[in-house]
Structures are given as C-alpha cells and as structure tokens.
Amino acid sequence: MKRRKLNVFSLSFLDCICCGLGAIILLFVLVNAKSAARRETVTSDLRAEVSKLEKQVLDGKKHLVEARNTLTQTEIEQVTTRGQSREIIEILNAKKVELSDRDKETLATKAHTNKLKSDLKSLEEELRRLRAGAKTADEMGTKRRPFPGHGDRQYLTDLKMGGRRIFILVDASASMLDETIVGIIRRRNIDDTQKINAPKWQQVVKTIDWLTSQLPPASKFQIYTFNETARPAVEKTRGIWLEAGDVDQLNRAADGVHRVIPEKGTSLLNAFKAMNAMKPAPDNIFLLSDSLPTMGSSRPWRTRVTSAKRLSLFNEAVRILPAQVPVNIILYPMEGDPLAADAFWRLARKTRGSFFCPSKNWP
C-alpha cells in the first residue's frame, strides 16, 4: 500500500492554529476589558476634575467677555466725560470772567449806593438844621414839643441844649417829694398818686417837659431816672440813643417820667455807671437832683448817713464821669444837706457846665 504524503499545512494544523489564535484573542479581550475597567476606575476622578476645570475655563471666558464689554463701555464713557469736562471747564472760565465783571459792577453799584446814602444823610441833617432854625407860624414855633406857660416869660438859665448826644439824669428818690425832712417823711408814707402829684416832684416833671421841648432836632437823647438803681424812662431802650427829631419818642420819654414814683435812697454812682454804658458816650449831660447821694453801689448797713459820708459818695461817683463832658446841674435844694449846693456847683464849674437852682414857679 502506498504511503500517504505528509503536508505540514493540513486542515488539522490550521485548526490548531486558529484555535490558538482564538484563545489568544479571547485572552487579549479579557485582559483588555479588565484593564479598561481598571482605567475607568482610576481616571474617573481625574475626568471629573478636568470637567470642573473646563467649566471654570468656560465661565472665565464668559466673564472675560463681559469684562471686555464693560471696559469698552467705560472707555467710551471716559471719552464722553473728558469731552464734557472740557466743556464744563470752558463754561467755568466764561462764568469766572462774567463773575469778575459782575463783581466790578457790584462794587461800583455799592460805592454809588453808599455815596447816595451819604448824600441822603447829609440832606436829612441839613433839612433838620433848616427846620430847627426856621421860624414857623405854628403853635410850637421852633420847638419839637409844645410847652405851655404863663404869658411870654423867658428864662436866663445858661443851659446849653447843644450836643449830638444829650443824656438827662433825673433823681427819683424819696427826697424829691418835699423840700423839708419832715415833709419827706410824711409824703413817703402816702399813696402813689399823691406822691406823683407832690409839688416838688411836679416841678421836676415840668422841667423835663421844658428840656425835651428845647432839644435840637438833629441830636440824639436819652432820659434815665434813678434812685438806688437807674433805668430808662422809655422801657426796653437801655443803652439806646433816641432821636430828638422823632416827636413820638420825645413824648414817650416825657410820659415815662410822668409815671415815675419817687421812692428809696439815692445812688449817684449807679446812675453814672448806667450812663457810661451808653455807646457812643454822651457829649452833654443834664443832672436834676436835690441832694448828695446816700449810698454807693449797694445799700449801706447804717440807716443814717453823715454829711461827710455823702460827700465822699458824691466824689466817688464823680470819678467815673467821662472826661471833657459838660455836666449841667439843676438843683432843687433840700433841707439838711448844706454841702450839696457847693459840691454840685464845683462839678458844673469843673466840667464847664451850668448850675442853677430854679424858683418855685419855674418853668
């Protein structure tokens, strides 16, 4: 029998080869699947981190775009603002020039206004002087206030009513009720109506009426009454000069004296202190009194004051008088004070003022 030939690449060989190849492929698939699962497990955290970073990158790109848009808008607004700033600066410069011109016009206007006010004031002063010197045919003549008298009596008193600021001091202490000590004690205890109507005090009141009727219309004045303290005849005018050309103010001042009730002691020092508070200071002073002061700035502890002490209190008050201002004295002598006339006369003579003691029917 003939022997069969051996063929290496027979069907059985191919089957073995294919089976081996299939086994290898199966092994590779199994190994690869396991590696993929393991790789998936290892890289899952990394992929999540990468996804997070990618999302942040996308958000950053979005914000970057918005920032760029905002920057572009800001640059546009900056350019617009620069243009407006230049316009505003130009407007400000123009306004400064205009304001400078207005200031010059304002200064010129103020100067012109001040000149007009000065001219008006000069004209008013001139008018007052003309009115003061003019002879009118009315019942008051050249006087600001009427003063009724008996007949055509004239008085040689040497009282000079001149001055720009005239201050009148009226003693309104209890001693102004009568000329005698007994009469003063008696009248001091009567009712207020009788005190006001006391003959001596009524003579003082009429003197004030006469003085106010003689005031120069262009002057200023003030009337204070005093006893232990000093107060203006017109309420709420302390330290204020009144216009003599204003008849209403003259009448109110005179009426204020009419309502004063003489009482208490006399402090000439407090009266002069109140007068010194007037600004500017008076340039003519009228003092109506009857005796030397009985107290200084405060009430003494003794009830009786000697003549020497009263003279000392008078000298203390005189020391605070303003310098070079005439003091005109109208003295209504009182019993029991012999040093008063000499002291007041010396004061009037020293200050170049006038001094006189009126008769009972004056003015």
DOKOLVO-856365 format. One line per 4 residues: for each residue x, y, z of N, C-alpha, C, O. Coordinates in steps of 0.2 Angstrom, whole numbers, m for minus. Layout:
<nodes>
X,Y,Z,X,Y,Z,X,Y,Z,X,Y,Z | ...
</nodes>
This chain:
<nodes>
4,m6,0,0,0,0,4,6,0,10,6,3 | 2,11,m4,6,16,m5,6,21,1,0,23,3 | 11,23,3,11,28,9,9,35,7,11,38,2 | 5,38,12,2,45,10,7,50,12,12,49,16
7,56,8,12,61,9,10,66,15,4,67,16 | 16,67,19,15,72,25,15,79,22,19,81,19 | 9,83,24,8,90,22,8,94,29,3,93,33 | 12,99,30,13,102,36,6,107,37,3,107,42
4,110,31,m1,114,31,m8,111,30,m11,112,25 | m9,106,34,m15,102,33,m21,105,37,m20,110,40 | m27,103,36,m33,106,39,m32,105,47,m34,110,50 | m29,100,49,m29,99,57,m24,105,59,m25,107,65
m19,106,56,m14,111,58,m18,118,58,m17,122,63 | m21,119,53,m25,126,53,m30,127,58,m31,132,61 | m33,121,60,m37,121,65,m34,123,72,m36,127,76 | m28,120,73,m25,121,79,m22,128,79,m23,132,84
m20,130,73,m18,137,73,m23,142,75,m23,147,79 | m29,141,72,m35,145,73,m37,145,80,m39,150,83 | m37,139,83,m39,138,90,m34,142,94,m36,146,99 | m28,141,93,m23,145,97,m24,153,96,m24,157,101
m25,155,90,m26,162,89,m32,164,92,m33,170,95 | m38,160,92,m44,162,95,m43,163,103,m45,167,106 | m39,158,105,m38,158,113,m34,164,115,m35,168,120 | m29,166,111,m25,172,112,m30,178,112,m29,183,116
m34,179,106,m38,184,106,m43,185,112,m44,190,114 | m46,179,114,m50,179,119,m47,181,126,m49,185,130 | m40,179,126,m36,181,132,m35,189,132,m36,192,137 | m34,191,126,m32,198,125,m39,202,127,m38,208,130
m45,200,124,m51,203,126,m52,204,133,m54,209,136 | m51,198,136,m52,198,144,m48,202,147,m50,206,152 | m41,202,145,m36,207,149,m38,214,147,m37,218,152 | m40,215,141,m41,222,139,m47,225,143,m47,231,145
m52,221,143,m58,223,147,m57,224,154,m59,229,157 | m53,220,157,m51,221,164,m47,228,165,m48,231,170 | m42,229,160,m38,235,160,m43,241,159,m42,246,163 | m48,240,155,m52,246,153,m56,248,160,m57,254,161
m58,243,163,m62,244,169,m58,247,175,m60,252,178 | m52,245,175,m47,247,180,m46,255,178,m45,259,183 | m44,256,172,m43,263,169,m48,267,171,m48,273,172 | m54,265,169,m60,269,171,m61,271,178,m63,276,180
m59,266,182,m60,267,189,m54,272,192,m56,277,196 | m48,272,189,m43,276,190,m44,283,188,m42,288,191 | m46,284,182,m47,291,178,m54,294,180,m54,300,177 | m58,291,183,m65,294,184,m64,301,188,m67,306,186
m60,300,193,m59,306,197,m56,312,193,m57,318,194 | m51,310,189,m47,315,185,m52,318,180,m51,324,179 | m56,314,177,m61,316,172,m65,321,175,m67,327,172 | m68,320,181,m72,325,185,m68,331,186,m71,337,186
m62,331,188,m58,337,190,m57,341,183,m58,347,183 | m56,337,178,m55,340,171,m61,344,169,m61,349,167 | m67,340,170,m73,343,168,m75,350,172,m77,355,169 | m73,349,179,m74,355,183,m69,361,180,m72,367,180
m63,359,179,m59,364,176,m61,367,170,m60,373,168 | m64,363,165,m66,365,159,m72,370,160,m73,375,156 | m76,368,165,m82,373,166,m80,379,169,m82,385,167 | m75,379,173,m72,386,176,m69,390,170,m69,396,170
m65,386,166,m62,390,160,m68,393,156,m67,399,154 | m73,389,154,m79,392,151,m82,398,154,m83,403,151 | m83,397,161,m86,403,165,m81,409,164,m83,415,164 | m74,408,165,m69,413,165,m69,417,158,m69,423,158
m70,413,153,m70,416,146,m77,420,145,m76,425,142 | m82,418,149,m88,421,148,m87,428,152,m89,433,150 | m85,428,158,m84,434,162,m79,438,159,m79,444,159 | m74,435,155,m69,439,152,m72,443,146,m70,449,145
m77,440,143,m80,444,138,m84,449,141,m84,455,138 | m88,448,146,m92,453,150,m87,459,152,m89,465,151 | m81,457,155,m77,462,157,m74,467,151,m73,473,152 | m73,463,146,m70,467,140,m76,472,137,m74,477,136
m82,469,138,m88,474,135,m88,480,140,m89,485,138 | m88,478,147,m88,484,152,m82,489,151,m83,495,152 | m76,486,150,m71,490,149,m72,495,143,m70,501,143 | m74,492,137,m76,496,131,m81,501,133,m80,507,131
m86,499,137,m91,504,138,m88,510,143,m90,516,142 | m84,508,147,m81,513,152,m76,517,148,m76,523,149 | m72,514,143,m68,519,139,m72,524,135,m70,530,134 | m78,521,133,m82,526,129,m85,531,133,m85,537,132
m87,529,139,m90,534,144,m84,539,146,m85,545,147 | m78,537,147,m72,541,149,m71,546,144,m69,552,145 | m71,544,137,m70,549,132,m76,554,132,m74,560,131 | m82,552,133,m88,556,133,m87,561,139,m88,567,139
m85,558,145,m84,563,151,m78,568,150,m79,574,152 | m73,566,147,m67,570,145,m70,576,141,m68,582,142 | m74,574,136,m77,580,132,m81,584,136,m81,591,135 | m85,581,140,m90,586,144,m86,590,149,m87,596,151
m80,587,152,m76,591,157,m73,597,153,m73,602,156 | m71,596,147,m68,602,143,m73,607,142,m72,613,143 | m79,605,141,m85,610,140,m86,613,147,m87,619,147 | m86,609,152,m88,612,159,m82,617,161,m84,623,163
m76,615,159,m70,620,161,m71,626,157,m70,632,159 | m73,626,151,m74,632,147,m80,636,149,m79,642,149 | m85,633,151,m91,636,154,m89,640,161,m90,645,162 | m85,636,165,m82,639,171,m78,645,170,m79,650,173
m74,645,165,m69,650,164,m73,656,161,m72,662,163 | m78,655,157,m83,660,155,m87,663,161,m87,669,161 | m89,659,165,m93,661,171,m88,665,176,m90,671,179 | m82,663,177,m77,667,181,m76,674,178,m76,679,182
m75,674,171,m74,681,168,m81,685,169,m80,691,171 | m87,682,168,m93,686,169,m94,688,176,m96,693,178 | m92,683,181,m92,685,188,m88,691,190,m90,695,194 | m82,690,187,m77,696,189,m80,703,186,m80,708,190
m83,702,180,m86,709,178,m92,711,182,m93,717,184 | m96,706,185,m102,707,189,m99,710,196,m102,715,199 | m94,707,198,m91,710,205,m89,717,204,m90,721,208 | m86,719,198,m84,725,197,m90,730,197,m90,735,200
m95,727,193,m101,731,193,m105,732,200,m107,737,202 | m104,726,204,m107,727,211,m103,732,215,m106,735,219 | m97,731,215,m93,736,219,m94,743,217,m95,748,221 | m95,744,210,m97,751,208,m104,753,210,m105,759,213
m108,748,210,m115,749,212,m115,751,220,m119,756,222 | m111,747,224,m111,748,231,m108,755,233,m111,759,237 | m103,757,229,m100,763,230,m105,769,229,m105,774,232 | m108,768,223,m113,773,221,m119,773,226,m121,779,228
m121,767,229,m126,767,234,m124,770,240,m128,774,243 | m118,769,242,m115,772,249,m115,779,248,m116,783,253 | m113,782,242,m112,789,241,m119,792,241,m120,797,244 | m124,788,238,m131,791,238,m134,791,246,m137,796,248
m132,786,249,m134,786,256,m131,792,260,m134,795,264 | m125,793,259,m121,798,262,m124,805,260,m125,809,265 | m125,806,254,m129,812,252,m136,813,255,m137,818,257 | m139,807,255,m146,807,258,m146,809,266,m150,813,268
m141,806,269,m140,808,276,m138,815,277,m141,818,282 | m134,818,273,m132,825,273,m138,829,272,m139,834,275 | m142,827,267,m148,831,266,m153,831,271,m156,836,273 | m153,825,275,m158,825,280,m155,829,286,m159,832,290
m149,829,287,m146,833,293,m147,840,291,m148,844,295 | m146,842,285,m147,849,283,m154,851,283,m155,857,286 | m158,846,282,m166,848,282,m167,849,290,m171,853,291 | m164,845,294,m166,845,301,m163,852,304,m167,856,308
m157,854,302,m155,860,304,m159,866,301,m160,871,305 | m161,865,295,m165,871,292,m172,871,296,m175,877,297 | m175,865,298,m181,865,301,m180,868,308,m184,871,311 | m174,866,311,m173,869,318,m172,876,318,m174,880,323
m169,879,313,m168,886,313,m174,890,309,m174,896,310 | m178,887,306,m184,890,303,m189,893,308,m190,890,313 | m192,899,306,m197,902,310,m204,900,307,m206,903,302 | m207,895,310,m213,893,308,m219,897,312,m218,900,317
m225,897,309,m230,901,311,m235,896,315,m240,898,318 | m233,890,317,m237,885,320,m237,887,328,m233,891,330 | m241,883,332,m241,885,339,m235,883,343,m234,885,348 | m231,878,340,m225,876,343,m219,880,342,m214,879,345
m219,884,337,m213,888,335,m208,884,332,m209,879,328 | m202,884,335,m196,880,333,m195,874,337,m190,871,337 | m200,873,342,m199,868,347,m202,861,344,m207,861,340 | m199,855,346,m202,849,344,m208,847,348,m212,843,345
m208,849,354,m214,848,358,m217,855,361,m213,859,362 | m224,855,362,m226,861,365,m225,861,372,m225,856,375 | m224,867,375,m223,868,382,m227,874,384,m225,880,383 | m233,873,387,m237,878,389,m235,882,395,m232,879,400
m235,889,395,m233,893,401,m237,899,402,m243,899,399 | m235,903,406,m239,909,408,m236,915,404,m231,917,405 | m240,918,399,m238,924,396,m232,922,391,m231,916,388 | m227,927,391,m221,926,386,m215,926,390,m210,929,388
m215,922,396,m209,923,400,m203,919,397,m204,914,394 | m197,922,398,m191,919,396,m186,918,402,m187,922,406 | m182,914,401,m178,912,407,m170,912,405,m168,909,400 | m166,916,409,m159,916,408,m156,911,412,m154,912,418
m156,905,410,m153,899,414,m146,897,412,m143,893,416 | m144,899,407,m137,897,404,m137,890,402,m131,887,402 | m142,887,402,m142,880,400,m141,879,392,m145,882,388 | m136,876,390,m134,875,383,m137,868,381,m134,863,383
m142,868,377,m145,862,375,m142,859,369,m145,855,365 | m136,861,367,m132,859,361,m129,852,362,m130,849,368 | m127,849,357,m124,842,358,m127,838,353,m133,838,351 | m123,832,351,m126,827,347,m129,822,351,m134,818,348
m127,821,357,m130,815,361,m131,818,368,m126,819,372 | m137,820,370,m139,823,376,m141,818,381,m146,814,380 | m138,817,387,m141,812,392,m144,816,398,m140,821,401 | m150,815,400,m153,818,406,m154,813,411,m157,808,410
m151,815,417,m152,810,423,m157,814,428,m156,820,430 | m162,810,430,m167,813,435,m167,809,441,m168,803,441 | m166,813,447,m166,810,453,m173,808,455,m177,813,455 | m175,802,456,m182,800,458,m182,796,465,m186,792,466
m178,799,469,m178,796,476,m183,799,480,m186,804,478 | m184,796,486,m189,799,491,m188,806,493,m193,810,494 | m182,809,492,m181,816,494,m184,821,490,m184,827,491 | m186,818,483,m188,823,478,m196,824,480,m199,828,476
m199,821,485,m206,823,487,m207,829,490,m212,832,490 | m202,832,494,m203,838,498,m196,841,499,m191,838,498 | m196,848,501,m190,852,502,m188,851,509,m182,852,511 | m192,848,514,m190,848,521,m190,840,523,m193,836,520
m186,839,528,m186,832,530,m192,829,533,m194,824,532 | m196,833,537,m202,831,539,m207,830,534,m211,825,534 | m207,835,529,m212,834,523,m210,827,519,m215,824,517 | m204,826,519,m202,820,515,m204,813,519,m207,809,516
m203,813,525,m205,808,529,m213,807,529,m216,801,529 | m217,813,529,m224,812,529,m226,810,522,m231,805,522 | m223,812,517,m226,811,510,m223,804,508,m226,801,503 | m218,801,511,m215,795,509,m220,789,511,m220,784,508
m225,790,516,m230,785,518,m237,786,515,m241,782,517 | m238,791,510,m244,792,507,m245,787,501,m240,784,499 | m251,787,497,m251,783,492,m248,786,486,m246,791,486 | m247,781,481,m243,783,475,m245,789,471,m242,793,468
m252,789,470,m255,795,467,m253,802,470,m251,806,466 | m253,802,476,m251,808,480,m244,810,479,m241,815,479 | m240,804,479,m233,805,478,m231,808,471,m227,813,471 | m234,806,466,m233,808,459,m235,816,459,m232,820,456
m241,818,463,m243,824,462,m240,829,468,m242,835,468 | m235,827,471,m231,831,476,m228,837,472,m225,836,467 | m229,843,475,m227,849,471,m220,849,469,m218,851,463 | m215,847,473,m208,847,471,m207,842,465,m203,844,461
m210,836,466,m209,832,460,m212,834,454,m210,833,448 | m218,837,454,m221,840,448,m217,846,445,m217,846,439 | m213,849,449,m209,854,446,m203,851,442,m201,853,437 | m201,845,445,m196,841,441,m199,839,434,m195,839,429
m205,836,435,m208,834,429,m209,839,423,m208,838,418 | m211,845,426,m212,851,421,m205,853,418,m204,855,412 | m200,852,422,m193,854,420,m191,849,414,m188,851,409 | m193,843,415,m191,838,409,m195,840,403,m193,839,398
m202,842,404,m206,844,398,m202,850,395,m202,850,389 | m200,854,399,m196,860,396,m190,858,392,m188,861,387 | m186,854,395,m180,852,392,m181,848,386,m177,849,381 | m186,844,386,m187,840,380,m189,844,374,m188,843,368
m193,850,376,m195,854,371,m189,859,368,m190,862,362 | m184,859,371,m178,863,369,m173,859,365,m168,862,363 | m174,852,365,m168,848,362,m168,850,354,m173,851,351 | m161,850,352,m160,851,345,m163,845,341,m162,839,342
m167,846,335,m170,841,331,m165,836,328,m166,830,328 | m159,838,327,m154,834,324,m150,830,329,m145,826,327 | m151,831,335,m147,827,341,m151,821,343,m157,819,341 | m147,817,347,m150,811,350,m150,812,357,m147,816,360
m155,808,361,m155,810,368,m157,803,371,m159,798,368 | m157,803,378,m159,798,382,m161,801,389,m157,805,392 | m166,798,392,m168,800,399,m168,794,404,m171,789,403 | m164,795,409,m164,790,414,m166,793,421,m165,798,423
m171,789,425,m172,791,431,m168,786,436,m167,780,434 | m167,789,442,m163,784,446,m164,786,454,m166,791,456 | m164,780,458,m164,781,465,m158,776,467,m153,778,467 | m160,770,470,m155,766,471,m152,762,465,m146,760,465
m156,762,460,m154,760,453,m156,765,448,m159,770,449 | m154,764,442,m155,768,436,m159,764,431,m157,759,429 | m164,768,428,m167,764,422,m170,770,417,m171,775,419 | m171,768,411,m173,772,406,m180,774,407,m184,770,409
m182,780,405,m189,782,405,m193,779,400,m199,778,402 | m190,777,395,m194,773,390,m192,765,390,m186,764,390 | m196,761,392,m195,754,393,m191,751,387,m193,753,381 | m187,746,388,m183,742,383,m179,747,378,m177,745,373
m176,753,381,m172,757,377,m165,758,381,m161,762,380 | m164,753,386,m157,754,389,m152,753,385,m151,749,381 | m147,758,385,m141,758,381,m142,761,374,m138,760,370 | m148,763,372,m150,765,365,m152,773,365,m155,775,369
m149,776,360,m150,783,359,m156,784,356,m158,780,351 | m160,789,358,m167,790,354,m166,797,350,m162,801,351 | m170,797,345,m170,803,340,m174,809,343,m180,808,344 | m170,814,344,m174,820,346,m179,823,341,m184,826,342
m177,821,334,m182,823,329,m188,819,329,m193,821,325 | m189,814,332,m195,810,332,m199,812,338,m198,811,344 | m204,815,337,m209,818,342,m212,813,346,m213,814,352 | m213,807,343,m216,801,347,m212,799,352,m214,798,358
m205,798,350,m200,796,355,m200,801,361,m199,800,367 | m200,808,359,m200,813,364,m205,813,369,m205,813,375 | m211,812,366,m217,811,370,m217,805,375,m219,805,381 | m215,799,372,m214,793,376,m210,794,382,m211,792,388
m204,797,381,m199,799,386,m202,803,391,m201,802,397 | m205,809,389,m208,813,394,m213,810,398,m214,811,404 | m218,806,395,m223,802,398,m220,797,403,m223,796,408 | m215,794,401,m212,789,406,m209,793,412,m210,789,418
m207,799,412,m205,802,418,m212,804,422,m211,804,428 | m217,806,419,m223,807,422,m226,801,426,m229,803,431 | m224,795,424,m227,789,428,m222,787,434,m224,782,437 | m216,790,434,m211,788,440,m214,790,446,m216,796,447
m213,785,451,m215,787,458,m208,788,462,m205,783,463 | m207,794,465,m201,795,469,m201,790,475,m206,790,479 | m196,787,476,m195,782,482,m188,780,483,m184,781,479 | m186,777,489,m180,774,491,m174,779,491,m176,785,491
m168,777,492,m162,781,493,m159,783,486,m162,782,481 | m153,786,486,m150,789,480,m143,786,479,m139,787,484 | m142,783,473,m135,781,472,m133,784,465,m135,782,460 | m129,790,466,m127,793,460,m122,789,456,m121,790,450
m118,785,460,m113,780,457,m117,775,452,m114,775,446 | m122,772,454,m126,768,449,m129,771,443,m129,769,438 | m131,778,445,m133,782,439,m128,783,434,m129,783,428 | m122,785,436,m116,786,432,m114,780,428,m112,780,422
m114,774,432,m112,768,428,m117,766,423,m115,764,417 | m124,767,424,m128,766,418,m127,771,412,m128,769,407 | m125,777,414,m124,782,409,m118,780,405,m118,781,399 | m113,777,408,m106,775,405,m108,770,400,m103,768,396
m113,766,401,m114,760,397,m117,762,390,m117,758,385 | m119,769,389,m121,771,383,m115,771,378,m110,774,379 | m116,769,372,m111,769,366,m114,772,360,m119,769,358 | m111,777,357,m106,781,360,m108,785,366,m114,786,368
m103,788,369,m104,791,376,m107,798,374,m107,801,369 | m111,801,379,m114,807,378,m109,813,378,m104,812,381 | m111,818,375,m107,824,374,m110,830,378,m107,835,378 | m116,829,381,m119,834,386,m123,831,391,m127,826,389
m122,832,397,m126,829,402,m130,834,407,m128,839,408 | m136,832,408,m140,836,412,m142,832,419,m145,826,418 | m141,835,424,m142,831,431,m147,835,435,m146,841,437 | m153,832,436,m158,835,440,m158,831,447,m160,826,447
m156,835,452,m156,832,459,m157,837,464,m158,843,463 | m158,835,471,m159,839,476,m154,839,482,m154,843,486 | m150,833,482,m145,832,487,m140,827,485,m140,825,480 | m135,827,490,m129,822,489,m132,815,489,m137,814,493
m129,810,487,m131,803,487,m131,800,494,m127,802,498 | m135,795,495,m135,792,502,m132,785,502,m131,782,507 | m130,783,496,m127,776,495,m122,776,489,m123,780,485 | m118,771,489,m114,769,483,m117,764,479,m123,765,477
m113,759,477,m116,754,473,m121,749,476,m125,746,473 | m121,749,483,m125,745,487,m128,749,493,m125,754,495 | m133,747,496,m136,750,501,m132,749,508,m130,744,509 | m131,755,511,m127,754,517,m130,751,523,m136,750,523
m126,748,528,m129,744,533,m132,749,539,m136,747,543 | m129,755,538,m132,760,543,m138,764,540,m138,765,534 | m143,766,545,m148,769,542,m147,777,542,m150,780,538 | m142,780,545,m141,787,545,m134,788,542,m129,784,543
m134,792,537,m128,794,533,m125,801,534,m129,805,533 | m119,802,537,m117,808,538,m116,813,532,m115,810,527 | m115,819,533,m114,824,528,m107,822,524,m106,822,518 | m102,821,529,m95,819,526,m96,813,522,m92,812,517
m99,808,524,m100,801,520,m104,803,514,m102,800,509 | m109,807,514,m112,808,507,m108,812,503,m108,811,497 | m104,816,505,m99,820,501,m94,815,498,m92,816,492 | m92,810,502,m87,805,500,m90,801,494,m87,799,489
m97,799,495,m100,795,490,m101,799,483,m101,796,478 | m102,806,484,m103,810,478,m96,810,474,m96,810,468 | m91,811,478,m84,811,475,m82,805,471,m79,805,466 | m84,799,475,m83,793,472,m87,792,465,m84,789,460
m93,795,465,m97,794,458,m94,799,453,m94,797,447 | m92,805,455,m89,810,450,m83,807,447,m81,808,441 | m79,802,450,m73,800,447,m74,796,441,m69,795,437 | m80,793,440,m81,789,434,m85,792,429,m86,789,424
m86,799,430,m89,803,424,m84,803,418,m78,803,419 | m87,803,412,m82,803,406,m79,810,406,m82,815,408 | m73,810,403,m69,816,403,m71,821,398,m74,819,393 | m70,828,400,m72,833,395,m79,833,392,m80,835,387
m84,831,397,m91,831,395,m94,836,400,m94,835,406 | m97,842,398,m100,846,402,m106,843,406,m110,839,403 | m107,844,413,m112,842,417,m116,848,419,m114,852,423 | m122,849,417,m127,854,419,m131,852,425,m135,847,424
m131,856,430,m134,854,436,m141,859,437,m140,865,437 | m146,855,438,m152,859,440,m154,856,447,m156,851,448 | m153,860,452,m153,858,459,m159,861,463,m161,867,462 | m163,856,466,m169,858,470,m167,857,477,m168,852,480
m164,862,480,m161,861,487,m166,858,492,m172,859,492 | m163,854,496,m167,850,502,m164,852,508,m158,853,509 | m168,853,513,m166,855,520,m162,849,523,m163,843,522 | m157,851,526,m152,847,530,m146,844,526,m143,840,528
m145,847,520,m139,845,516,m136,851,513,m136,853,507 | m132,855,518,m129,861,516,m123,860,511,m121,865,507 | m120,854,510,m114,853,506,m116,852,499,m112,852,494 | m123,851,498,m125,849,491,m123,854,486,m121,853,480
m126,860,487,m125,866,483,m118,867,481,m116,868,475 | m113,867,486,m106,868,484,m103,863,480,m100,864,475 | m105,856,482,m102,851,478,m105,851,471,m101,850,466 | m111,852,470,m114,852,463,m111,858,459,m110,857,453
m111,864,462,m108,869,459,m101,868,456,m99,870,451 | m97,865,461,m90,864,459,m89,859,453,m85,859,449 | m94,854,453,m94,849,447,m96,853,441,m93,851,436 | m101,857,441,m103,861,435,m97,865,432,m96,866,427
m94,868,437,m88,873,435,m82,869,433,m79,871,428 | m81,863,436,m75,859,433,m76,856,426,m72,856,422 | m82,855,425,m84,852,418,m86,857,413,m88,855,407 | m86,863,415,m88,869,411,m96,868,409,m98,869,403
m100,866,414,m107,865,413,m110,871,416,m107,876,418 | m117,871,417,m120,876,420,m123,874,427,m124,868,428 | m125,878,431,m128,877,438,m133,882,440,m131,888,439 | m139,880,441,m144,885,444,m149,881,448,m151,875,447
m152,885,453,m157,882,457,m164,886,455,m164,892,456 | m168,883,452,m174,886,449,m179,889,455,m179,886,461 | m183,894,453,m188,896,458,m194,892,458,m194,887,454 | m198,893,462,m204,888,463,m208,888,457,m212,883,456
m209,893,454,m213,894,448,m210,892,441,m212,894,436 | m204,890,442,m200,888,435,m201,880,434,m200,876,439 | m202,878,428,m203,883,422,m210,885,421,m211,888,416
</nodes>
